[in-house]
Amino acid sequence: MIELPEAVTLARQIAATIGGRRIRKVTAAHSPHKFAWFYGDPQAYHDRLAGRTIERATAYGGMVAIGAGDAVILLGDGVGLRYHPAGAALPEKHQLLLELDDGAAVSATVQMYGGLWSFREGEFENPYYRIAQEKPFPLSEAFDAAHWQRLLEGADLRKLSAKAFLATEQRIPGLGNGVLQEILWEAAVHPKRKLAALSGAERAELFRAVRTVLARMAEAGGRDTEKDFFGKPGGYATVMSKHRVGRPCPRCGGMIKKETYLGGSVYYCEGCQAV
């Protein structure tokens, strides 16, 4: 799933690879998928986008927005995006295919669920997109200690666990269940631990972990559990993921465990992330 580090990576790769290219042909909803979401009639995507030049690509939380004039292609967190150079075989199944003027193409496929929205600037109202645009980006200077304190003050710390605080209610757009595991391990906080039980120093350490881990992931080209624009795994070697369950923690030697919690899997070290 695309989360903030992957969105940043994809936006960077899209801009460098197909920025300045003209869209020649657009095919949308080619392969039916019950949980592929479009804006309006997907058959209108070609008329909206064909002939336009790709000018920009921007990460908004866990979304990627590709701009071509006043038209936007917005891709949600469950979409797999791939670049196909001129002459390469194109996938048989896809939910969106952009064919470019140099013979290259970009395909987008939905895994479990995902949005592939195309619209004119200002005509699409999606709360996740709007919130991600409005809230401070975690890799920017605006995501500072004062903003972190406002997040804490706006939450019921007695009820919320560390996972619930970080990865629900769009408090930090783009911070989902995947990157959450690494952040909590970095801060030595168990996913189930209540925020009210954390000391001031521990809350400050959690803030530091959010910023530094996301920055490392983005700089490395995303996590090794996800693929980039070229189909290659990201360069950030995850510690808390399916790759290391049952293995020793590199920090303390404790066993890395997996549990189901709040609708998804959590990974933690039983030694240095005490509940």
N, C-alpha and C positions, 0 to 999 in steps of 0.2 A: 504493500500500500504506500502511496505517496504521502510522506510527511514532510515537514519543513526542509530538512536537509536535501531530500530528493527533489523537491520543488525548486529549490535554489539551483541545484545542479542541472536539472532539466532546462530551466530558463536560460542559464548560462550557455549550455550546449546548443540549444535551439537558436539563440541569437548569433552564436559564432558560426553555426553550420548552415542555416537556411535564411538568416537575416539578409534582406535585399533580394530574395528570390520571389518570383511572381507565381501565384497559384494558378495553375492551368485548368485543373479539373477537381471537383469535390464529389465524393461518394459517401453518403451518410446512411446509416441503418441497413447496410448491405447484409449483415448477418443478424437475424432477429435475436434479441436478448431482452428478457423480461425486465431486467433491472438496469438497462441502459437508458439514461434520461437525456432527452433533447429539449431544445427550446423551440416551440412551435412545430412546424412541419419539417422534418429532416430533409425532405426532398427539395426544400427551398434553400438549403445550404449552398448548393452550387451557384445559384444566381446571386446569392449574397456575397460570396467570397471569390468566385472566379475572376481573374484579371487583376486582382489586388496584390499588392506587394507586402510581404511580411516585414514589418518595421521594428517590432519589439517583442520581447518575451519577459514576463514578470512573474515572480513568485508571490502569492498571497496566501500565507499560512501553508496548507497542504494542497493548494490549487496552483495551476499554471495558466496564465492568461497570455495568449498570442494575439498581438494586435496587427491589423492590416487596415490602415486608414481608420475610419470610424467603426469598423467591424472588429469583433472580438471572438476568439475561440477560447472558451474556458473549460479546462479539463479538471475533473475532480479526483479525489484521492484513490479511487479504485480503478483508474485507467492506466493501462500500460502503453507507453508511447515509444515508437521505434522509427529510426531513420533508415531508409533504404537507398543506397547510392544508385546512380543511373546504371541500368543494366541488371540490377539485382532482382531476384525473384520476389514477387510480392505475396504476402500471406493470402490464403484463400478466404479466411474468416477475418472480418474486422467490422467495427461499428463506425469508423470514420477513416477515410483515406484522402489525403491531399496529394495530388500529383503536381509537380513543380515544372517550371519552364526549362530547367536544365536536365530533365529526365529522372531526377531523384523523386522520392516520395516519402511521406510520413504516414504511418498507420497508427491507429488508436484502437485498442481492444479493451473491453470491460471484463474484469475478472469476476468478482462476486457482484459488485454493483458499482456504478459510477456515472457521473454526468459528463456529457459531451455537448456543451451548450454553445451555440453561435448566435450572436445578436448584435445589434447596433449599440454603441455606447449609450448608456443611460436608460435603455428600455427593458433590462432584465433585473428583476428584483429577487435576489436570493439572500436570505439572512446570513448564511455562512460566508458568502462572498463579500457582502457589505461589512460584516464585522471584521473580517480579515483585512479589509482595506482601511478600516477606521482605527483599529487597535495598534498600539506600538509593535513594530516588528522586533522579535526577540534578538535579532543580530544588530539592531540599531542602537544608537545612544539614547533614544527615547525610552527603551526598555531598561530603566534604571532602578535604583533602590527605592526611589519614591513611588514609582509605578508598582513595584513589587509589594510595597507596604499597602497601597490602595487595594490590590488584589486580596491581600490577607484581611484587610478591614471589611471588605465586602463579602466575606465568606463566613459561614458558621463553622468555626474551627473545631467545635465540640463534636460535630457530626461528621465532618469530612475527613476521609483518610487522605494520605499523600497522593494516591492514585486519583481519587475523585477530584481533589483540588486541582491537580495539574492537567488532567486529561478529559475533563467534562465541562459542559456549559460554555465552551469556547472562550474560556478565560485566557488561554494562550493559543491562538489559532495556529494549527500546524504541529502542535505538540500532541501526539496521539499515543496509543498504547505501545507502539514500537519503540520510539525514542525514549519514552518514559522509563523503560527498564534500565537503560544505561545511565540516565540522569539520577535515578534513585540509588543505583549501586555506587555511583561516583560520590553521592552525598552520604552514603551508608545509612539510608533510611528504608525501612521495610514498606512495601506498597500498601499494607493494611494499617500502618501506624497513623493514629489520629494527629491532625495538625496541632491540636491543643496540647498534645503531649510533647511536642518539640520545644526545646529551649530557644531563646533568641538566637544563640550562636548556631543552632542546628537549622533554623529557618534561613539565616544568612548564608549558611553553607549550601542549602538547597537552591537558593537564588543563584549563587555562584555556579553551581553545577548546571543549572538550566542554560545559562549563557555560554559557559565554556564547552560543554558537551555538544550543544547544537552547533557552535562555531567550528569545532573540530570535525564534526560529521560533514558539514557543508564544505569545508576546505578539502576533505578527503574524497569528495564526490559521492556522498551518501553512504548508507550502510551496506555491508556485504551481504545482507539478506534481501536486498532490492537491486533492480537493474536500472541502468541509465539509458540515455537516448540511443545508445549504440548496442544495447543488449548486454552490457558488461556489468558485473557486480560492482557496487560501490567499494571504495578503498578503506572505509572505516571498519575495522575488525571488531565486531560486537562481542562483548563479554557475556551479557545477559540476553541470550536468544536460544532458539532451538538447537543451534550448533554446539552449545556447551552444557546442556542439561546432563547432570550426573557426573560432571567433571569438577575438579577442585577450583576454587576461587583463586585467581592469580594474586590477590592481595593478602588473604589470610589462610588459604588452604581449605576452607570449609566447603561443603558440598553445594553445588548450584542446583536449585530445585525449581520445579514448575508446578503451578496451581492455577485453577480457574477462579477468577475473582472479578466482580463487576462486569460480567458479560464478555470477558476475554482472558487470555492467559497472562499470568505474571511470572517473572523469573526473578529469583533473588538468591543471595548467599545466606545459608542458615547460620553462618558464623558471624559475619560483620554487618548483617542487616536484621538485627533482632526486632521482633514485633513488640 
